[in-house]
Amino acid sequence: MQLTLNEQELVAKARNGDEGAVTLLYDAHIEAVFDYIRYRVDSTEEAEDLTSEVFLRMVRGLVGYKEQGVPFRAWLYRIAANLIVDHYRRREKTQLASAPEYAASDEPDPLDHLANEEEAMHLRLALRRLPEEYQNLLILRFVEDLPHTEISKILNKSAVSLRAMQYRALKALAEQLNELSTSYNAFRKHNL
Amino acid sequence: MMDDQFTPEEQHLIERLRAAPKVKLSASTREAIRQQMLSEFRTSVVAAQRPATFNRYHLQRLIVWCAAASIIIIVAGLLFLQNRSQSTPNHEATTLVASSDNQVAIAVASPTETLIPTIPITITPAPSVVTEVPSEVPSTETSVPIPSTPPEKIVVVEGPITTVVNNVITIHDFNIEVEAQHPILNLIDVGDVVRIEGTIGSDNQIVASMVSNITSASMVNNTVAATVNLDGLVEAIDGALITVNGIQAQLDADNPVLRTLQVGDFVSVQGDFQANGATVVLLVARITLIDNATLPENNCWYHDTGMGMGHWHCDGMGMGIGMGMGMEAMGMEAPPGMGIEPGMGMGMGN
């Protein structure tokens, strides 16, 4: 998706130091960026910190930003994706992945939550066990509802490869959800 | 584009993803992030704008300074060239000299330039003496346009050589310095009649810019009754004693010209030099006031010798115009190096 005319103007104004313009850009994208990050990290606090860092990097990069057919939102998602990668590198992601799912999460005990909250947590846990590009694709496509063209530009993938990747990502997610469900049931049975 | 045809299982999974409740960003957190971002914005983007403005300001100042410097350099260069053209002694300029009917043409050039005579040199001593000072005026008083601005003082001396010491020739008590390497020094001897044009140097010695021999016949025809022709601006009037181009000329006290003569008038004087104590005074036999209304505007004037011949003088301000006029009058092409030399135009004409 190309920048709309208004958004291009906002970016231009923001680059020229217009604080109101940068605030409008922030308001337009803060929720989507936060959602994306929240699906990718363990806790809300981590997501907030990373979201804040995304927008700090946004304003630092505004001077050098050039609209080259890549939507402004896609630029923000790229910043977020890079930050998440760095975030997990710092936390030694491999250890995190091998840790017990529920212990690794700072979410409250799923037994104390409503079913929909459990569902959300299951999905996030399952997603984070997928390869990074699968996570990005599934979140952007089905959580953020981005069109294929925009995802293609964010992930630097062709439409054909995205199609194949989407098929494999959904299949992998289903497998992870099954495993989590089995593990969760066993956990509940053991603790109850 | 991607094909969004999904299996029921896939469709169910997608619905689960889309329906999953999203964690909402709290208002306080959202505002905190906003403030943090704006703070960063002010220190990065807004600060980045200031140097840009600063640079543009300096660029504008730099352009203005460069333009001003260029103008100053150009003006200084023009002034320098103008001053140089005005102050360059004639003997340093490349000069083409065409003789009259003496069949001698000698070019006196700067030390690095010596033009080859175009006509074989023939030295013919002559008994009579003619000395001309500044630009020449026809002895027959034909029309003589005079420059509206004072021309550079060009001294013309004609007469027999009384002594030759190295490169200094003495003619009629005038010491004339000729370029040391000038070929004519090998050809002339005491008693030869030569014509010399030059300027008066700082030590009041004439510095020759052109030397040529003349025939006795031309001398006779040129001089008529007088031995000296002196053309120039009247610089001072003291009774019957006037100063023309630094030369004192003594008129008869009842000369009618004195009644109307004023400093600044251009006159043509013929007469004879006569010793007056330690100085030499030109005893005027005839003085003609030249009508300034006939002055041309090109700073050049033509001297008719009265024999249907003459030459051009230019005052050195024309930057080549004078030379062009001289060449035109001579029906000759200017040789290389002549075009840029100011004010030394001279040639033959009818």
Interface residues (C-beta under 8 A of the other chain):
Chain A: A14 R15 N16 G17 E19 V22 T23 Y26 I30 E31 F34 D35 R38 T44 A47 E48 T51 S52 F55 L56 M58 V59 R60 L62 V63 N116 E117 E119 A120 L123 L138 F142 V143 D145 H148 T149 A159 L162 R163 Q166 L170 L173 A174 L177
Chain B: M1 M2 D3 F6 E9 E10 L13 I14 R16 L17 R18 A19 A20 P21 K22 V23 L25 T29 R30 A32 I33 R34 Q36 M37 L38 E40 F41 R42 S44 V45 V46 A48 Q49
